[in-house]
Amino acid sequence: MILEVAILPVIAGKKAEFEAAFRQASSIISSMKGYISHELQTCIEDSNKYLLLVHWETLEDHTVGFRGSKEYQEWRKLLHHFYDPFPVVEHYTLSQKYH
C-alpha cells in the first residue's frame, strides 16, 4: 500500500468553494482502480491549508492510472485553480506501525 501526501495551499477566500469542489471530486478519485481511501484535513495553524492523504494499492495506480486518466482531467478542472502555490505531492510506504 502507498500513501500519497499533498499539502494543499488554498487561495484565501476560496475555502468554501474549494471544499464544495473537493466533495464533488471525491467521487472521481474514489472510483479509480487501486484506490483504497482518502481524507482531507484542515490545518489548525493556517485554515487555508489542507492535508490530503490518499491510500493506493500501488504507486502506479496513482502516478500512471489516475494521473493518466480522463477522470484526472476532470479532477484538475475542479480543483487545481484553488492552489497557490501548486502542491507538492509525495508518496510514502509504511516502515513501521505502532499502537
C-alpha positions in Angstrom: 0.0 0.0 0.0 1.2 3.5 -0.9 0.2 6.7 0.9 0.0 9.8 -1.3 0.6 13.0 0.8 -0.2 16.5 -0.5 -0.3 19.8 1.3 -2.9 21.9 -0.5 -2.5 25.7 -0.1 -5.9 27.1 -0.9 -6.2 30.8 -2.0 -7.6 32.9 0.8 -11.3 33.5 0.5 -11.8 30.3 -1.6 -12.2 27.8 1.2 -16.0 27.2 0.9 -15.7 26.9 -2.9 -12.8 24.5 -2.6 -14.5 22.3 -0.1 -17.6 22.0 -2.3 -15.5 21.2 -5.3 -13.5 18.7 -3.3 -16.7 16.9 -2.2 -17.5 16.6 -5.9 -14.0 15.5 -6.9 -14.0 12.8 -4.1 -16.3 10.6 -6.2 -13.8 10.8 -9.1 -10.8 9.6 -7.1 -12.7 7.0 -5.2 -13.8 5.3 -8.4 -10.3 4.7 -9.7 -8.5 1.4 -9.9 -6.2 0.8 -6.9 -7.9 3.5 -4.8 -8.3 2.4 -1.1 -9.3 5.5 0.8 -8.7 9.3 1.2 -9.1 12.0 3.8 -8.9 15.8 3.8 -7.7 17.6 6.9 -7.6 21.3 7.7 -4.5 22.8 9.2 -5.1 24.2 12.7 -2.5 26.9 12.4 -3.4 28.0 8.8 -7.1 27.4 7.9 -6.3 28.0 4.2 -4.0 24.9 4.2 -5.3 21.3 3.8 -3.6 18.0 4.0 -4.8 15.4 1.5 -4.0 11.7 2.3 -4.8 9.1 -0.3 -4.1 5.3 0.1 -3.4 3.5 -3.2 -2.7 -0.2 -3.8 0.4 0.7 -5.8 2.4 3.8 -6.8 1.4 3.2 -10.4 -2.3 3.3 -9.6 -1.8 6.9 -8.7 1.0 8.1 -11.0 0.1 6.2 -14.2 -3.5 5.0 -13.7 -5.1 8.1 -12.1 -2.9 10.9 -13.5 -3.1 9.4 -17.0 -6.9 9.1 -17.0 -9.7 11.2 -18.4 -11.0 11.3 -14.8 -7.9 13.1 -13.7 -8.6 15.9 -16.2 -12.0 16.4 -14.5 -10.2 16.4 -11.1 -7.8 19.0 -12.4 -10.6 21.2 -13.7 -12.4 21.0 -10.4 -9.5 21.7 -8.0 -6.2 22.9 -9.5 -7.3 26.6 -9.8 -7.7 26.8 -6.0 -4.0 26.3 -5.2 -1.3 28.9 -4.8 1.4 27.7 -5.0 0.8 24.4 -6.6 1.0 21.5 -4.1 4.0 19.2 -3.8 2.8 15.6 -3.9 4.9 12.8 -2.3 4.4 9.1 -1.8 5.2 7.0 1.3 5.4 3.4 2.2 4.9 2.1 5.8 8.2 1.4 7.6 6.8 0.5 11.0 3.5 0.7 12.7 3.0 1.4 16.4 -0.1 1.2 18.6 
